[in-house]
Amino acid sequence: MEISYTNSNHKPIVLLVDDDEEDRMLMRMALESMQMAAPIQEFDSGERLLSFMQQETDQSVTSLNSWIVILDKYMPGLSGFDTLRKIKENPLWERIPVVLFVNMQNQDEMELCIDLGATVCISKPLYFDEIKELMREVYQHWLNSASASSNK
């Protein structure tokens, strides 16, 4: 099942944040195979993501409604948790959907992930099809949120 768009001009921009280049490549390949035609911006640290988000916010607030952030928990510098915290602390960014990869076996991590406001807290998918399914779900959530925002 490939994703179809109700409005071809209304597509998310995926902000993919992982210090592991191979993991970013696998995630990018899964996203591209879905034919979403969504641009993917890659970052190797939370600091670089936040810098990009601040620059874009300074230039235009309209791009905020099109972002989906995918964060790895383990990164040097700002961890995924720290990055998520900073995103959710900014009133302009708090509604941006964020997927955070955590250790599902660690209840404290799961609770922190939820408390910090992640849209999805999940173990990093190991298989290509799992990544695609996750991206479908995140995209559907984004589409529903974007639709609800435009109906206000």
N, C-alpha and C positions, 0 to 999 in steps of 0.2 A: 504494500500500500504506500503510494507516494503522497506527499503532502500537497494539497492544492490551496491556493490563496483566493480569498474572496475579493481582495483588492490587490492587484499585482504591484501597486506602488507601495504597499504597506507590508514590509518585510522586516524581520528583526535583524539586528547586527549582533553577532555572537562575539563576546569578549572572552576569549579563552586564556586562562591563566594557569600555567603549570611550568615549573622550572625544568621538568624533564622533556627534552625535545622530542623523544620518541613517543611519549604519551600525547603530546600536542599533535604530532603528526597523525597518530591513530584516530584521535578525536576529530581532527580536521577531515580525514578521509571518510569517516563515518558521516559527518555532516554533509560533505560534498556528494556522497553517494545517495543521499536522500533527495537530491535535486531541489533543495529549498531555494537555491539561488541567493542565499543570505550571505552577505559579506562576513568574513571571519577576521577579527583582529586578534593577533596572538601576543601574549606578554609572558615573560619569564619570571616575573615577580609581582607581588602585590603593590610595591611602590610604583612600578611602571604603569600598572593598571590605573591606580589612583591619580597619577600625574596626567595620564591621557584623559581620564574622566573629568578632571578639573579643567583642563584646557578646553575640552569640548563643551563643558557646561558654561565656561566663560564666553565662548563664542556663540552658543545657541542652546537654549533649554529644550528646543523641540526634539533634539536627537535622543533625549533621555527616555522617551516613550518607546524607543525601538531597541533598547539594549536588553540582552540576556547575558548574564555573567556566569561563567563556569569556572569554579575555583578548586584548586587542589589544596588540601590541608597542609601538606608538608612542603614548605618552601623556605629557603634562607631569607633572612630579613623578616618582613611581615609574613606571618603564617596566614593560612586561609581564614582562620578564625579572626585574626587581627584585621585582615582586609575586609571581611564581612562586617565586622563591628564598625569600621570607619565608613563603609558604604551606608549602613543603616542609620548611622548617627547624622548623616547629612540629610536634611529635610527634602532636598531636591532629588535625592537618590533612593530614598527609603522604599519606594514602590517598585524599584527595578528587581525583576526576578533573579535570584541567585541560587545556583546549584553548587553545593559544597560537598566534596568527596571526603568522607570521614570513615573511621573504623566502626562499622555497624555493631561489632561485638562489645564496644566500649560505651556503656550506658551514659557515662558522664559526658562523653563527646557528643552523643546524640542529643542529650538535653541542652548542652551549650549551643549546638547548631540551631536547634529550634528556638531557644531563648534569644539568640542573636538575630533571628528573623529570616533565616534561609528559606527559600521556597521549597527546595528539595534537599534533604540530607541523605546521602546514599554512599555505599561502597563504590570505589572506582570500578566501573565495569571491566571485566577481563576479556570479553569477547565482542567482536565487531557488531554482531546483531544486538547485543545488550546495549551497546552505545547508541545504536540507531533508535532502539525503542525508547531509551531515556530521552534522546533528543526530540523524538516525536511528542512525548508527554510534556516536555518543557515548552516546546513550541505551541502546543495546544493550550497550555496554561497562559502563555504570553498572548496568544490570539484572543483568548477569552478576556484577559485583563485589558488588552488594547480596545476590544470591542466595548467593554463596560465603561472604559474611560471616555470613549468617543460618544457614548449615549448620554453622558451627563450634561 
